[in-house]
Every structure is written in C-alpha cells, then in structure tokens.
Amino acid sequence: MTASRLPFVPVLVALVAPVSAQAPTQTKGLTEKPLANVDSGPEIEVMAGRQLRMRLITIEPGGATAIHNHKDRPGTVYILQGQITDHRNDVATEYGPGVGWSEDNASTHWIQNAGTMPAVEISADIVKKP
C-alpha cells in the first residue's frame, strides 16, 4: 500500500475587525526588482501604449506601501515569503506564502509587513508604457 500525499493548501485569514491603522501616504521599506515586461500593443491591438510587467517586491519588517488604487492598472500578487497585511474597505486581510490575490479598478488599498522577516511577492500588472 502506498502512502497518499495531501495537497498543500495555503491558508488565508481575514481579520474582520475594523482596522485602526492609519493608511500611510508614503511608501517605506520597499524595494522592487523588474523581472520582465511585454509590450502589449503588438500582442493585443486594443492594448497599444500598455505593457505587462512583472516585479519581485520585498517589503522589510515595518515597511508599507502608500495608500493607492488600481484604476487603469489591474494586477495580481503572489506571496513567496513572509506575511503581508492588505488593508482595504476598513478590513485587514493577512496573506502568507503560496497565496495570491487580484487588484482591479475597484481596489484602493495599502499593504504592510507587520512581521519580523522580509515579505517577498511577485507582482504582475498592466501599466501605461513609460
């Protein structure tokens, strides 16, 4: 008889209590490394002037992004290491390794690393070409 393997299931914990943390107006403790980008115009006609970019983002303990929105800049995030707290609509949601989420035009939020180790994520989004 062979042993069965259980699949790894990432855990997502939503903190439903109202959030008392003040949304930062400046980003701190964050570094980003460009990984790849694609000029979207030649790929999809209606995407002229846009690019799909992928970045490796590290947020140090105590670091946070400024509050921002994703109007006209949809994206996805996948956590590789550490814990990230996403603050939106007065709710804080914690994400850990192996979990991802989307960011659409209705997303106004900020994220922080309240942990003790760097949080590392892959971020992919569609942006206007520089």
C-alpha positions, 0 to 999 in steps of 0.5 A: 500500500502506498502512502497518499500525499495531501495537497498543500493548501495555503491558508488565508485569514481575514481579520474582520475587525475594523482596522485602526491603522492609519493608511500611510501616504508614503511608501517605506521599506520597499524595494522592487526588482523588474523581472520582465515586461511585454509590450502589449500593443503588438500582442493585443491591438486594443492594448497599444501604449500598455505593457505587462510587467512583472516585479519581485517586491520585498517589503522589510519588517515595518515597511508599507506601501502608500495608500493607492488604487488600481484604476487603469492598472489591474494586477495580481500578487503572489506571496513567496515569503513572509506575511503581508497585511492588505488593508482595504474597505476598513478590513485587514486581510493577512496573506502568507506564502503560496497565496495570491490575490487580484487588484482591479479598478475597484481596489484602493488599498495599502499593504504592510509587513507587520512581521519580523522577516522580509515579505517577498511577492511577485507582482504582475500588472498592466501599466501605461508604457513609460 
